[in-house]
Amino acid sequence: MLRRAAAAALAAAALGLCCAAARAVESDPLPVPADTSRARAVTAYNAGVKLLLDRDFAAAQAKFEAALKFDERLAEAHNNLAFSLRMQSSRNYARALQHYDRAIALKPALAVAYVYRGALLAQMGETARARADHARLLSLDRDLAAQLDAVIVHGGAGYVRGGVAAQVD
């Protein structure tokens, strides 16, 4: 009975933090390099981050897509595009997963991509794959790994540092 009460309290706290998070920081803005196509990509990306922080996920999506037209190798743009897609609808899960996968392929140490991909996988019911992301996170960021563990336990709902794990359908 005590374990059940503790689990219920943890779930309530995780969901409460999810709802209380007013601003999400999925990836910080990047410094803009001088006069290159990468500069245009980073400028669009940073505009997308601002929109993401304002929770305008559709407009953020457009900015991240623009960033990727200038520089397809911008891992952070793939990660935040995936997050923006996921936050808009469960219909976007497959496309979001492709962008999380690309972000990780481009930048294998991008811890936030593992935590959000793991949350998406948990939402999709792919617990074993979410656990694999958790295992990788243990070597990258133990705090994020602990948060992803809580999200997995709650089936994809809950809080992740600075943001929310569940999409808003």
Secondary structure as UniProt FT lines:
FT   HELIX           2..20
FT   HELIX           37..53
FT   TURN            54..55
FT   HELIX           57..70
FT   TURN            72..73
FT   HELIX           75..88
FT   HELIX           90..92
FT   HELIX           93..106
FT   TURN            108..109
FT   HELIX           111..123
FT   TURN            124..125
FT   HELIX           127..140
FT   HELIX           142..153
FT   TURN            154..156
FT   STRAND          159..160
FT   TURN            161..162
FT   STRAND          163..164
//
